[in-house]
Amino acid sequence: MRKNVIETVLGAVVLVVAGFFLAFAYASADLRKVKGYPLTAQFSSISGLQNGADVRISGVRVGSVVGLTLDPASYLAVVHMSIDPSIQLPRDTVALVASESLLGGKYLALEPGGDPEHLPPDGRVEYTQSTPGFEQLLGQVIFSLQNIGKPPSGQGPDGAPAKPGGK
């Protein structure tokens, strides 16, 4: 009987410690959505960006992605985000899709400009940049490696301009 009481108390202690650990992990991971004013941005490609992803300025989380849609007229991806109300972004802010690491997820990086006017709530970030995918970068590297040692077009093998008629 005494052994059962000790096992029960020990099990309860383990559950309480696990509960504290989960609460600490949730608080330090900052998984909550940022409540703030809505903005949108249009991109030609947002591959890898997901709903709930961070919106960061200089690596500091200032918002979150709350929706991803497709504009049926332009076929551009529209990113809906919520920005912390204490952050007022200039009108010439640039938005770009960035990678946390080679294997990590994507987030939306904002680079504020110098315009004295701010983006209003429900405004649109005009300047965007889609980051090329890993496959595109790898293809560019392979293409560049294939062309090493070949003279540019319009030049002969010795680097001199090619003569008309090939002679």
N, C-alpha and C positions, 0 to 999 in steps of 0.2 A: 504494500500500500504506500509506504514512504517513497519508494522508487517512482511510482506513478506521479506523485505530487511534484517531485523534483523535475521529472521530465516535462510536466505541464508548465511549470514556472519557467524552465529553460526555453521551452518553445515559445512562450509568450514574450520573453525578453528578445529572442531572435526576431519575432514578428515586429516588435516595437522598433528595434534597431533598423530593420529593413524599411519600415515606414519612414523613419527619419532620413535614411539614405535616399529614398525616392523623392521625398519632399525637397531635400537639398539639391539633388540632381535636377529636378524640374526648375527650381528657382535659379540655379546658376547657369542652366542652358538657355534661359531667356526664350522659351518657346511660345510665349504669349504673342498674339497679334498686336501690333501697334495701333492704337486708336488715334485717328487724326483726320486730316483733310485728304480727300481723294485727288489723285492725278492720274493721267494716262500718258503713254508713250507708244509710238508705232515703230516696229522693227521689221526688217526683211527676214530675219531668222532669230528665233529665241530657243533653239534646240538645247535641251537640258534644263532650261529654267522651269520651275514648277510653282504651282500655287502654294503660297506660304513661305516662299523664299525670302531671304533678307534683302532689304534695300539699304545700302551703306554709302556713307560719305567718308573718305579717308580711312576706311576699315571699321568705322563706328556705325552700328546699326541705328538707323533713324526711321525705319519703316518696314513694311512687309508687302509682298505681292499678294493681292486679294483676288485677282482674276486674270485669266488669259482667254482672249477671244480672237476671232478672225474678222477683219473688216471685209464684208462681202464685195465692196466696190473696188478696193485697191488690192485685195488679197494680202494685206500686211497684217502681221500679228500685233494685236493691241494688248499691252500690259497695263492692268489696272493696279494701282498701288495706293497705300495709305501712308501718309507721312506725318510724323510727330508735329503737333501744332506749334511747338516752340521753334521749329526749324522753318525759316522763310527762305525759299529758294529763289534766286534771281531768274529772270525770264530766259537768259542765255545758258541755262544749265544743260549739261550734256549727260545723257543716260547711255550706259553701255552694259552689255551682258558680259560678266567676268567669271572666271573659274577660280575656285578656292585652291585647287591643285590639279595636277594632271589626272588624278583619279577621283577628285572630289566633285562636289556639286557646283551648281552655278548660282550666282546672285546678281542683283542689279546694282551697279555702281553708279553713283551720281557725282558729277564734277561741276560744282557751282561756278558760274561765270562772274562777271563784274557789273552786270546791268543793275542800276539802282531800283528798277521796278521788279516786283516779285510776282511769281506765278500765283494766280488766284485759285481758290478751291475749285475743283472740277476742271482745272486747266490742263494743258497738254504740254509735255516736254517736246519741243520742236526738234532738237538736235539729238540724234541717236546714232549708235554705232553697234553693229552686230559683230561679235567676235567670231572669227573663222573657227570651224570645228577642227578637231584633232586630225580627222581624215584629210581635210584640205591642206593643213600645214604639212602633214606627212607627204602628200602628193607633191607639194611645192619643193620639198627637200629632195625627193627622188628625182624630180625633173631637173633641178639644179645640178645634182650630182651627175646626171647623164650628159649634161652639156659642158662639163669641165674638160678643158683641152680642145674643144671645138672652137674655131674662130667664129666671131659674130658674122651674121649674114652680110654679104656685100664685101667681104674681105677674103683674100687668098690665104693659103696655108701659112705663109710667112708673116701675116698681119698686114700686108700692104693691100691697098684697094684692088679689088678684082678688076681685070681688064675686060672691056666688052668683047663678046665673042668667045670668052673662056680661054684666051691665049695670053 
